């Protein structure tokens, strides 16, 4: 039995809330007039029952609204993040010292 719900593949960027992750879906297309390849990305709030971590590659599927901004559910984890990726994400999320603006 198959369904016709939309599916997208993306990378988990944030997993701080319970059962909610933020997934970045990258997309590239050729510009109609200029022919240049344009890269865009979009972030989705996704319901997560599988316990994803930042850096994981996941497949998300469209579903009924779970909350005000969550309309997607993690269907499967394609690839787990390596330890180097997890450490790099943790280093980026640490508070960086504020840089003062020039006077």
C-alpha positions in Angstrom: 0.0 0.0 0.0 1.5 3.3 -1.0 0.4 6.9 -0.2 0.9 10.1 -2.1 2.2 12.2 0.8 5.1 14.5 0.0 8.5 13.3 1.2 11.8 15.3 1.5 15.3 14.5 2.6 17.1 16.9 4.9 19.6 17.4 7.7 18.7 17.9 11.3 20.0 21.2 12.5 18.5 21.5 15.9 17.1 19.0 18.4 16.5 21.0 21.6 12.8 20.5 22.2 11.1 17.3 23.2 9.9 15.4 20.1 10.6 18.3 17.8 13.6 18.8 15.5 14.4 21.4 12.9 15.3 20.0 9.5 17.1 21.9 6.7 16.1 20.9 3.2 18.4 22.0 0.5 17.2 22.6 -3.0 19.0 23.6 -6.2 17.5 24.6 -9.5 18.6 26.4 -12.7 17.5 30.0 -13.1 15.0 30.4 -15.9 16.6 33.5 -17.5 20.3 33.4 -16.6 20.9 29.6 -16.4 22.9 29.8 -13.2 22.4 27.1 -10.6 20.7 28.6 -7.6 21.0 26.9 -4.2 18.3 27.5 -1.6 17.4 25.9 1.7 14.3 25.9 3.9 13.9 24.9 7.5 10.9 22.9 8.8 9.8 22.1 12.3 9.3 18.3 12.3 7.7 15.9 14.8 10.3 13.4 15.9 9.4 10.1 17.5 12.7 8.4 16.5 15.2 10.5 18.6 17.2 12.3 16.0 20.3 14.3 16.7 21.9 17.3 15.0 23.7 16.2 11.8 21.5 13.2 11.0 20.1 12.8 7.5 16.4 12.1 7.7 13.4 11.6 5.4 10.4 13.7 6.4 6.8 13.1 5.3 3.9 15.5 5.2 1.2 14.8 7.8 -1.8 16.4 9.5 -0.9 19.4 11.7 0.7 18.3 14.9 0.9 21.9 16.3 0.9 25.5 15.1 4.0 25.1 13.0 4.6 21.4 12.7 3.2 19.7 9.6 5.9 17.1 9.0 7.0 13.9 10.7 10.3 12.1 10.6 9.8 8.9 8.6 13.2 7.4 8.8 16.8 8.2 9.7 18.9 7.7 6.6 22.3 8.3 8.1 23.4 9.0 11.6 25.8 11.9 12.3 29.4 11.0 12.9 31.1 11.9 16.2 33.1 14.6 14.4 29.9 16.2 13.1 28.3 16.1 16.6 31.4 17.7 18.2 31.5 20.4 15.5 27.8 21.2 16.0 28.4 21.4 19.7 31.3 23.8 19.2 29.2 26.1 17.0 26.3 26.2 19.5 28.5 27.3 22.4 28.1 31.0 23.1 30.6 33.0 21.2 32.0 36.2 22.6 30.3 39.3 21.4 32.2 41.3 18.8 32.0 45.1 19.4 31.1 47.3 16.5 33.7 49.8 15.4 33.0 53.3 16.8 
